[in-house]
Amino acid sequence: MLMTPGASVFVHSGGRLLLQRRRDNGLWSEHGGCMEPGETAEETARRELFEETGLTAGKLEMIGVFSGREQFYTYPNGDKVCNVNVAYLCENFSGAPLERSDEASELKWFAAGELPEDISPPVLPALRACLALLNSRRASPARGDVPVLVNGVAAFLKNDGRYLLMKRAAGKRIAPGLWSGVGGHMEPREMNDPFAACCREIEEETGIVPRDVVSLGLRYVLTRLSKDEIRQSYIFFGETARDDIIQTDEGELCWAPERELLDREYSETFAAMLAHYVGRDAGDSDVYAGAASDDNGRLRMNWTRLKDWE
């Protein structure tokens, strides 16, 4: 059995934890590894975080030192280890997470209350301590019925009279099986930059890189209340000369002729937005806010042209 002293980091932002799916056992964990000769625990944590995620840590807060029987583990290849792990919490970082690394087949953000069940066993003691630390900071007045804010982006790209549309995968939480532009949730670091989130989503879901998109502009900000969420969507329109696209598990991509743009089945708010868009004057580049309200059980979109009056 190997005694493996090391350090690890839980990355937390906006109520979510960034976890990695390990290549050695296929389970989810925080980010970390063994100390190298001469390193301090914090130096190990910073190095491992950068190597495995591409993130550069700012302030690190120690969660605790974890050892004992819960740190005994046998990997699928037969290696037996006993870990001594110094775990840290990182809420101040720079950079963008990698999609995968030599150590991880996948990196993904999870809501702190919706973590996956297949967590690597040695991680559990530090994870429980991390969640307890985060929960202790949330001592605040009762939330009551105040909804949470969910921000997202979508892009409708045009190429030679056609729009790139996506039929969302059936397993999606929001608008499953319906048509949309390409897009998704904004990452914590993008909350003040929907344009950056839009460019990232376009590249991830289509393979079209930012330099191949022109005239990408914000045209709508849609707001609706859905149960305990206020959903706010930033809608961009742009053009691209590329028509070669990749397919992902996010949904089915296709190019639709402009005349058929309104013929697909969208969410009600997106259908109303697109109907408003095709009715706009040519050259109208203003941003419109659309607030969804109830009109005797039917959707009513209230449109306002956003203008700076100062």
N, C-alpha and C positions, 0 to 999 in steps of 0.2 A: 504494500500500500504506500502511495506517495503522499507526503505531507506538502501541501501547496499553499504557501502564504501569498495572498494577493489583495487586490482592491477592486471595487466596482462602483458604478455610478448609476443612479436612477435619475433620468432626465424628466423634469416635470414642467409643463407649461399649459396655461389655460385649462386646468382641470384634467389634463391628460398626461399619461406616461408613455414615453417612447421605449418600446421593447424590441428585442431582436429574436428571431427564430434561429437557434443555434444549429450549425451544420453537424455537430458531433452527435447530438441526440434528438434533433428535430423538435425540441421544446423551446418555449419562450423564456427569456431571461432579461436581466438588466445587462449592462455593458461592463466588461472588466476582464481581468486575467491575472496571471502570475507576476510577481515582482521580479525585476531584473536586478542583478548585483549592484548595490550602491544606491538604489532608489528608495525614496521615502514612499509611504503609502499614498500620499496625495499625488506625488509625481507619477506613480503607477496608474492611478485613477485617471489623471489627465491624459497620459499617453494612450492608455487603452481606449478611452472614450473617442479620441481623435482617430485612432487606427480603425475602430469598428464602426463609427458613425459619420466621421468627417466633421464633427462638431468640436469647437474649441471652448473648453469650460472657462467660465468666469469664476465667481465665488462658488466654492464647494463647502457644503455643510455636512459634518460627519453625522451619520445615523447611528452607527455603533460598530462593534467588533463581534463577529459571529464565528463560533467554533463549537466543537463538541459533536455528539452523535448525529445531530441533524445535518452535519456537513460531511458525513460519510456518503460516498456515492460510487456506484459502478457504472461506467459508460458502456454503451453497446459493444464497443470493441474489446471489452474485458478489463480495461484499465480501472483500478480502484484508487480512489483519492480520499484524503481527509483535508478539507479546506479550512483555512483560517482567513476570513474575509473582512476587510475594513470597507464598509459601505458608506457611500456619500450620496447626498441629494444635490442636484444641480438644477437651478432655476434661472440661471443667468449664463447664456451661452451665445456663440455666434456661429455662422455657417448654416449650411443646409444639410439635412440628413441624407446619407447615401441610400440608394435603393437596396443594396446588399454589400457584403464585404467578404473577405476571406473566411471570417469566422461565422458570418450570418448569411442565411439564404434570403432573409427578408427583414426589413425594419418597418414598424408600424406604430402609429399613435393609437392608444386605447384610453377611453374615459376611465378615470380612476375607479368608478363604480361598476365598470363593465369589462373587467380584465378577463383574458382567456382562461379556460380551465387547465389547459396543458402547460403549466408552469414547471420549469425544471426544479426538482425537489430541493436542492441545496439553496435555491433562491428564496424559498418561502419565508424563512425567519426574517431575513432582511426586508423582504417585501412587506410583511406584516408591520414591521417597525416603521417603514417608510410611510405607509398609509396612516398609521397612528399619528405620526408626526404631522402629516398634512391635515388630518382631521382636527388635530388640536389647534390648528391655526384658524379654523373656520368658526370659532366661537363668535357668534354674531346674533343679532335679533332673528326671530323666527322668520323664515322666508315667506310663509303664507302662500298666496296664489300668484306671486310675482313670477312671470315666465322667464325662461333662459333665452338668450339670444343666440341664434344659429346663423352664421354668415356663409354664403356660398357665391360662386361665380359661374357664369356660363358664357360661351362664345359661339356666335353664328358666323362662320367663315364662308365667304363667297368666292367661287372660282368659275369663270366663264359662264355666268348665268345660272349657276347651281349653288345650293347651300349644303354645307356639311352638317348632317344631322346624326344623332345617336339614339337608337332605341335602347333604353336603359335595361340592364339585366333584371331578370325577374326577382332576384334576391335582394335588390336594393331597398333600403328602408324608406326612401323618399321617391315617389313616382315610379314604382317598379313597373316595367313593361311598357312605359310610355315614351314618346319621342321627346327629344330635347336638343339643345346645342351640346357641345362638349363642355365639361366642367365638373365641379364638385365642391366640397367644403374647403374653406380657407384654413391653412395651417396657422398655428399660434403666432408665428413670426410674421405672418402676412396680414394681420388684422387691420393694419392701417395702410395696406397697399394691395387693393383688389387687382390692380393691373398686373403685379408680379404673380399673384395667385392664378390669374387667368392665363398668363404665358406658361406657367408651370403645368397647369392642367391640359392646355393644348398639346404641349410636347409629350406629356405622359400618356395621353389618351389617343393621340393621332400620329406621333412621330414628327410632326411639323414643328421645326424649331423657330424661335422668335424672329430670327433674321429673315425668314421666309414669309412673315406676316406683315402686311402693310395696312396703314390707316385703321389700326385697331383702336376703337374708341368706345368709351362708356356711353351707352344710350339710355339705359333704364336702371332704376333702383326700385325693386319690387319688395313690398313689405306685406306680410300676412301673419295672422295669429293662427296657430295650429296646436290645439290642446294646451300644453304647458310650454310651448315654444313660440317665440317671435322669429319667423324666418325672413331673412333679408337677403335678396339675391341681386348681385351686380351683373348686369347683362351687357356684353360687349358685342359689337359687330366689326368685322374687318374683312380683308381680302387676302388671298394667297394665290401664287402662280402654281403651287404644287397641288397635284391631285392624287399622288401616291400616299397612302395612309397605312398605318398598322392597325391590326385588330387586337383588342385586349379583352379581359374578362369584365370590363366595365359595361359593355354593351355592344350592340351591332352598329357599325358606322356605314353610312351611305351618302352619296351625293344626290340631292333632290333638285329637280328643276325649279326655278323661282316660281313658276306658275302653280306649282304643287305645294308650295310652302305651307299653306293653310289646310291642306288635305289630310295631314297626319293627326294622330290622336296624341295630344299633349296634356299636361296638367292644365286645369282651368285657368290658372294665373298666367301660364306661358301662352296658352291659346289666345287669351285676351291681349297680352302684350304684343304678340305677333300680328294680330288683327289691327292693333293701333299702329304698329310699325309700317305695315304696307300702306296705310292710309296717310302717312306723313308726306309732306312736300319734298320733292327732290332737293337735296342740299341742306335739309334740316339736320343739323348736327348737335342740337341741344340735348340735354339730359332731362328725362322725364321721371318723376317719382310716381309710382303706382301703389296705392294703398287698397288692400282688399277688404271689403266690408260685406255684411249680410243684407240682402234685399229680399225678404220673405223666402228664405231658404235658397236663394240663388246668389251667385257671385256678382258683386258690383265692384268694378275697378274705378277708383277715383284718381284721375290723372292731373298732375300739376307739372308745368314746365319750371325747372329749377333755374332761378336767376339771382344773381347777386345784386341787391338793391343799393349797396353802399358805393 
